[in-house]
Amino acid sequence: MNKDYVYIGRITNTHGLKGEVKIRSNFDYKDRVFKEGFTLYIGKDKTEEVVRTYRPHQEYDMVTLYGIDNIDDVIKYKGSLVFALKDDLFLSKDEYVDEDYLACDCYFNNEMVGMVSEIINSGNGNFVLCLTGNKFIPKNDNFIERIDVENKKIYLKNVEGLIWE
């Protein structure tokens, strides 16, 4: 099995005494990972934990894990990053995770205009950062024409005012 981990979010704190955790996540496919029986990988060691319950609460995703029913058993995960296996997401050919965009060359009018170095959350959504000249391109269908994941290329559109020097 391919072990490509995908970043889901960060455990910011515990909630209550029964082992529930608060996860801050901007993940696009929450409905696929925050459900009973789904395996999450937590922390640097990618400790396997299985989702028991899920509920949204304010800006958090509240999760309990099988075998953990008290705060003392879950406090160790406070501040930890949460991952899933990409293969477990069952993405269609037109669905992408943020990791797919990283290190892709960006092209506009057949000219390379930069390379994606990271994805930054603006508070209103995610933006793609093109390395060359620190150009920010919104990550949505209005500006991304198509993605060629295998060749690590992103073809942009409607970005005239965003990429000029």
N, C-alpha and C positions, 0 to 999 in steps of 0.2 A: 504494500500500500504506500502511496506517495505521502510523505510527511510535510506537505506545505501548510504551514500554520498561517492563519489569517487573524489579524487583530480585531477583536470584538469590542473591547472597552477596558475600563479600569474599575476595580473594586475600590470605592471611595471610603466605605465604612460598613459597619454592621448595623442592623436594625432590630431592636428588641433583644430578648434573651434566648430565643429559640433557633438561632443560627442563620437568620436571613441576612443577606448581603445587599448593599446598594451598589449597583453598577452604573457608571456613567458611560453611555454608548451612543455613537452616531452611526452605528452599523446599519447598512441599507437593508439587510435581510434578517431583522430581529425575529420575525415570525418563524424562521427556520432554526434558530439556535436557542431561543428562549422558550423551550417547550419540554414537557416531561419526557425524560429518557434520552435527551441529547447530551453528548459528552462535550464538556468544556475542558480546556487545558489552562491551568492557572499558574502564574508566576514564572520565574526564570527556569525552574525545573520542569515546567509544563505538567504539573500534577493533574492527573485525570480525575475529574469530578463529574457526576451525572446530575442534571437538572431534575429536581423533584417538583417544584412549583415556580410559577412566574406570575408577576403582576406589575403593570406600570404604575408608578407613583410619582407625581410631579415630573421632574426632569430625569428621574432615575428608573432603572429596570431592577425590580426587586426579585431576588432569586433565592430559593432554598435548594440545598443539595442533599442527595441521598446519603444517609449515614451520618449526617451532621444535624443535630437537633438542639445545640446549645452554643451560646456565644463564645465560650472558651475554646471550642473546636474550630471556629471559623475566624477568630481574631487574627490568626497568623496570615490570613489572606488580605488584610487591610492594606491598601496601596498597590496590590498586585495587578499586573496586566492579565487580561483574559483573552484566550485564543480559541479558535475552532480549527478543525482540519478542513482545508478547502474542498477536498473530495466529499466530505460529509454535507456540503451545502447543495450539491446537485444543481450547479449553475447551468443554465442554458447557454447556447453559443453567443447570445447577445447580452448576457449578464456578466458584470465584472465586479471585482472587489478592489479596494484601493491599492492593494499590493500589485495588481495587474498594471497600474498606471506608472508605478515607480520605474525609473531608468528608461522610460520610453522617450525616443526622439519625437519632437513635435514639429509637424510640417504645416505650412500655410502657403498656398499658391506654389507648390512644389519646391519650396525653400525651407530648410531646417531653421526654426526660430528658437529652439532651445530644447532642453531635456528636463523631464520631470524629476525633481530631486526630493520633493516631499509633498504631502497634501496637508493643507492648513485649514482648520475649521474656523470660519469667519464669525461664527455665531448664528449666521443666517443660512448656512449650508457649507459645503466643502468647496475649496478652490484648488486647482492644480497650480503648482509653482513651477514655471519653466526656468531652469537655471540660468540660461543666457540672459544677462541684463535684468535679472530678478523680475521677470514678467509674470503677472498673475492672470491666469485664465480660469474663469468660472467653470466648474465641473458639471456641465449639463448639456443637454442636446442642442441648445441654441448655439454653442460654441465648439462642440466636438462632433465632427462629421462622422468619423468612424475610428475604430481602434483595431489594430492588427497586433494582437498580443504575441503571437509567435515570432514576429519580426521586430517587436518592441517599437512600434510606430503608432503615433496618434496623428490623425489628420484633422486640422482645425478649420473652422469657417466663421465668418462674421467677427473676426478679431482685429480688423484694421486699426481701430482706435486703441487697442490694448497692447499691441506689440511694437508700435513705432518707437524709434530711438529718440 
